[in-house]
Structures are given as structure tokens and as C-alpha cells.
Amino acid sequence: MSLLDKPSWNLMERSLDASALRQKVIANNVANVDTPYFKRSDVQFEEILQGEMSSSTQSIQGYRSDPRHFVIGKQENNVMPEIKADETTTINNNLNNVDMDYEMSLMAKNQLKYNTLIQQMNSEFKKMRTVLGGK
């Protein structure tokens, strides 16, 4: 078993992947601010993850010492980010729905979230290094 193969690490990794994807999607929205008929997109990850984590069916999960063993209980959360286009709104006369101020605020919010996740991972690495006898 790898030291980094834990549900919390996997969740942080997927969160970082979602944040990086969100940055690309927002940059694409900003790049197409003047493109006629362009519809902005957004990344949904936190909503999907919240829905998966708040499912009302709690079950016992068995410990597997080998990946070939049967899974007992709830399967691991493999929530992946999804890109959704907003086809319902228009802002400009050219039927484009990209609002530059809104996109820039989303970009700043995403950057803060990404930096927080990186700091959390660095903290976890530091704890691991301390436990293993490093400085």
C-alpha cells in the first residue's frame, strides 16, 4: 500500500484537477468574450462531490489488504469534474453570454481555492516527512 493511496489524498488530487480544469474553462470563456453565439461553460465538481458524500445510504466498508479482494460496502468515490455549457442565457446582442467581470471574479475565486489546496497538500507532505524522520 502506498503512503499516498488514501481517500483524502485522492480527493485533494481530484480537487486540484478540477481547479486546473476550471481555470482552462474560464480562460476559454474569456478568450471568446466577443465570439458571436458562444455560450460560456462552467466546471461542476463540488456540487457533484457534495451530492455523492451526502447520500443517505451509509454502509460499512471492509478493509482490503490486497486490491484483488472483493469490495465490501460502498465503492470508492470516483467523482470527476464535468463541464456544463450555459445555453439558456444571453448577455450581448450577438447572443454571447460571457460577462467579463463575472469570469474574472470566478478566476480569482478559483485561484484562491487552488492555492489553499496546494497549501493543504504541502502541510500534509510536511507532516509525512516529520513522521518519517525528516526535517
Sequence and secondary structure as in RCSB ss.txt:
>XXXX:A:sequence
MSLLDKPSWNLMERSLDASALRQKVIANNVANVDTPYFKRSDVQFEEILQGEMSSSTQSIQGYRSDPRHFVIGKQ
ENNVMPEIKADETTTINNNLNNVDMDYEMSLMAKNQLKYNTLIQQMNSEFKKMRTVLGGK
>XXXX:A:secstr
  TT SHHHHHHHHHHHHHHHHHHHHHHHHHTTT TT   EEEE HHHHHHHHT S        SSTTS   SS 
      EEEE  S   STTS    HHHHHHHHHHHHHHHHHHHHHHHHHHHHHHHHTT  
